[in-house]
């Protein structure tokens, strides 16, 4: 792996909200926008930006249903699922090393 690969990965998931959104989708399964916003406690603009970025990066998929009212459901792709062990390892590390 070179530095460029790490930069690409961090630009996609290295912000405050992306790991939380991905982990939320892992724990809760396919979810609508409002469910993601409520449980991840993120504002509408930020959530929209992060979902678009994660979808472009291939980590989540978006399925739109043409019904009234319109319904959009977000879920993890296989690429997104591959990140779950990374986040779980980080949580274990935090538990062991960041006790206050």
WODA-V886639 format. One record per pair of residues at least 6 apart in sequence whose ideal C-beta (glycine too) atoms are under 7 Angstrom apart, sorted by the first residue. I is the first residue (numbers start at 0). GAP is how many residues later the second one is. Records with the same first field share a line. If there is no record, write none. Layout:
I=GAP / GAP
This chain:
11=6 / 41 / 45
12=6 / 70
16=23 / 25 / 29 / 33
17=32 / 36
18=68
19=20
20=15 / 19 / 29 / 33
21=37 / 54 / 58 / 61
22=64
23=12 / 15 / 16
24=6 / 35 / 49 / 50 / 51
25=50 / 58
27=11
29=43 / 44 / 45
30=42 / 43
31=39 / 40 / 41
32=39
35=11 / 38
36=7 / 10
50=9 / 23
53=6
54=6 / 7
57=19 / 21
58=18 / 20 / 21 / 24
59=14 / 15 / 16 / 17 / 20
60=14 / 16
61=10 / 12
62=10
63=6 / 8
64=6
